[in-house]
């Protein structure tokens, strides 16, 4: 499949229930120090229903998606040729422990550079809670076509 044929591809949707213990472990691993990411009482004092989800944790949750490399595989690229290029996120509202989040990923763009030897695949994932958008994640992968293809 060519790169332009994967643009618009709807990837499998999935749900994740956010677990407090895993959030705390993640916050600890990234060196987060603000207590509202660890302590429910501090989060409640700030008006939150439970501890806050660390901002980059949505990307960790997105790794739970089914068929994580479906678009790369459809392009015929080997995983050894794929590199993480960039990521960004836009929050519309905070997320908290215990919430069920819905992930809706799709391939948003594909383009090439270096005379076609380097492809870029952009995935955009809308994250919702009870049907209301909470965030949009973007991830850009670089594919080296001159390696193992």
Helices and strands as residue ranges (DSSP letters): H 3-6, E 14-17, H 20-29, G 35-37, H 40-45, H 57-62, H 70-75, G 79-81, E 82-91, E 100-113, E 118-129, E 132-144
